[in-house]
Amino acid sequence: MARKSLSVLRVARTHGRRGILRAGPLALIVALGKSGIRANKFEGDGATPRGRFHLVRLWWRADRLPRPPSLLPTRRIRPDDAWCEDPADRNYNRPVKLSRGDAADRLWRDDHLYDLVIELDHNRRPRIAGRGSAVFIHVARAGLLPTAGCIALAAPALRRLLPRLSVKTVIQIGD
């Protein structure tokens, strides 16, 4: 029996740099940006943006995990995949291909934080230079340490959510 996708995920800050993600009957603890949740997000501020965003696509490390079940469009992360975080670049807040040594937020990481990454449509249309880039839902560091502005969950919790997420799902961050 196919599962119905969730229509809304809600994230509210609890205290410090953690929050609760409500997904239907589930309530999951998440890590937030080191600066908490802010409506006025800008590049490098360490804040998770407040607002309502659509889920765009799931990226995953095929060398580490089998293709995860998901209703989202899915894309393998390759060694040259990265995300442009330079506000002066025409590819700002977009996926890019890099050569060894290039600067950007590499999606192919030695740690496991980006083994599963859900791309959000934060600052996509219109794309405004300096208003924040690479805002994802991804795997959390041990101890749910703060992120640079993303939302992070323990890997088992993220894997549990994936089969219920689709492009029709939105995430409401903050009030």
FENNORWO-V610596 format. One record per residue. N is the residue number from 1. RES is the residue in three letters. PHI is phi in degrees with one decimal (999 if undefined). PSI is psi as a letter, one per 20 degrees, with the letter a starting at -180 (NA if undefined). BURIAL is I if it has 24 or more other C-alpha atoms within 12 Angstrom, else O. Layout:
n;res;phi;psi;burial
N;RES;PHI;PSI;BURIAL
N;RES;PHI;PSI;BURIAL
//
This chain:
n;res;phi;psi;burial
1;MET;999;p;O
2;ALA;-72.9;q;O
3;ARG;-86.6;q;O
4;LYS;-78.8;q;O
5;SER;-74.2;q;O
6;LEU;-75.4;q;I
7;SER;-89.7;h;O
8;VAL;-139.0;p;I
9;LEU;-108.3;p;I
10;ARG;-121.4;p;I
11;VAL;-119.8;p;I
12;ALA;-125.2;p;I
13;ARG;-72.7;p;I
14;THR;-94.8;f;O
15;HIS;-158.5;q;O
16;GLY;60.7;c;O
17;ARG;-112.4;k;I
18;ARG;-122.2;q;I
19;GLY;-147.4;a;I
20;ILE;-117.5;p;I
21;LEU;-101.4;p;I
22;ARG;-101.7;p;I
23;ALA;-132.4;n;I
24;GLY;61.5;c;O
25;PRO;-79.1;i;O
26;LEU;-81.5;q;O
27;ALA;-129.0;o;O
28;LEU;-116.8;p;I
29;ILE;-78.1;p;I
30;VAL;-128.3;q;I
31;ALA;-91.7;q;I
32;LEU;-114.9;r;I
33;GLY;-60.6;q;I
34;LYS;-60.7;i;I
35;SER;-102.4;j;I
36;GLY;79.5;b;I
37;ILE;-105.0;p;I
38;ARG;-133.8;p;I
39;ALA;-74.6;h;O
40;ASN;-99.3;m;O
41;LYS;-72.8;q;I
42;PHE;-143.8;r;I
43;GLU;-56.1;p;I
44;GLY;81.8;j;I
45;ASP;-80.7;i;I
46;GLY;74.7;j;I
47;ALA;-101.1;q;I
48;THR;-86.3;p;I
49;PRO;-72.6;p;I
50;ARG;-79.0;q;I
51;GLY;147.4;a;I
52;ARG;-118.2;p;I
53;PHE;-131.2;q;I
54;HIS;-89.8;q;I
55;LEU;-83.9;p;I
56;VAL;-101.2;g;I
57;ARG;-160.8;q;I
58;LEU;-103.7;p;I
59;TRP;-107.2;q;I
60;TRP;-147.9;q;I
61;ARG;-87.9;n;I
62;ALA;-68.5;h;O
63;ASP;-77.8;i;O
64;ARG;-114.0;h;O
65;LEU;-136.9;q;O
66;PRO;-69.4;r;O
67;ARG;-56.5;p;I
68;PRO;-75.0;q;I
69;PRO;-69.6;p;I
70;SER;-162.4;q;I
71;LEU;-89.5;i;I
72;LEU;-81.7;q;I
73;PRO;-57.2;q;I
74;THR;-124.3;p;I
75;ARG;-138.0;p;I
76;ARG;-69.1;q;I
77;ILE;-86.6;p;I
78;ARG;-109.4;r;I
79;PRO;-56.7;h;O
80;ASP;-98.6;j;O
81;ASP;-79.3;p;I
82;ALA;-151.8;r;I
83;TRP;-128.5;p;I
84;CYS;-76.5;p;I
85;GLU;-114.6;j;I
86;ASP;-93.3;o;I
87;PRO;-59.4;h;I
88;ALA;-85.3;i;O
89;ASP;-88.1;q;O
90;ARG;-66.3;i;O
91;ASN;-95.7;j;O
92;TYR;-48.0;p;I
93;ASN;58.6;k;I
94;ARG;-136.4;q;I
95;PRO;-70.0;q;I
96;VAL;-138.1;r;I
97;LYS;-103.7;p;O
98;LEU;-122.4;q;O
99;SER;-95.7;r;O
100;ARG;-56.3;p;O
101;GLY;94.1;i;O
102;ASP;-66.6;q;O
103;ALA;-96.2;p;O
104;ALA;169.9;r;I
105;ASP;-82.9;n;I
106;ARG;-67.2;p;I
107;LEU;-83.6;h;I
108;TRP;-88.7;o;I
109;ARG;-116.2;q;I
110;ASP;-72.4;h;O
111;ASP;-76.7;a;O
112;HIS;-106.2;j;I
113;LEU;-60.6;h;I
114;TYR;-106.8;k;I
115;ASP;-63.1;h;I
116;LEU;-132.3;p;I
117;VAL;-134.9;p;I
118;ILE;-105.5;o;I
119;GLU;-77.3;p;I
120;LEU;-104.5;q;I
121;ASP;-89.3;k;I
122;HIS;-59.1;p;I
123;ASN;55.4;l;I
124;ARG;-103.0;g;I
125;ARG;-138.3;o;O
126;PRO;-80.0;q;O
127;ARG;-85.6;p;O
128;ILE;-116.9;o;I
129;ALA;-55.6;p;I
130;GLY;88.2;i;I
131;ARG;-91.2;j;I
132;GLY;110.3;p;I
133;SER;-140.3;r;I
134;ALA;55.2;l;I
135;VAL;-91.1;o;I
136;PHE;-127.8;r;I
137;ILE;-104.4;p;I
138;HIS;-147.9;a;I
139;VAL;-70.5;p;I
140;ALA;-83.5;q;I
141;ARG;-69.2;q;I
142;ALA;-55.0;p;O
143;GLY;80.2;j;O
144;LEU;51.4;l;I
145;LEU;-65.1;q;I
146;PRO;-59.1;q;I
147;THR;-102.0;a;I
148;ALA;-85.7;j;I
149;GLY;145.4;i;I
150;CYS;-87.2;a;I
151;ILE;-113.6;p;I
152;ALA;-126.8;p;I
153;LEU;-124.0;q;I
154;ALA;-58.2;q;I
155;ALA;-52.7;g;I
156;PRO;-62.2;h;O
157;ALA;-67.2;g;I
158;LEU;-64.7;g;I
159;ARG;-62.2;h;I
160;ARG;-66.8;h;O
161;LEU;-76.5;h;I
162;LEU;-48.2;g;I
163;PRO;-64.1;i;I
164;ARG;-104.0;j;I
165;LEU;-103.9;q;I
166;SER;-144.4;r;I
167;VAL;-67.6;i;I
168;LYS;-85.3;i;O
169;THR;-78.7;p;I
170;VAL;-117.7;q;I
171;ILE;-117.2;p;I
172;GLN;-101.9;o;I
173;ILE;-105.5;p;I
174;GLY;84.7;a;I
175;ASP;-59.0;NA;O
//
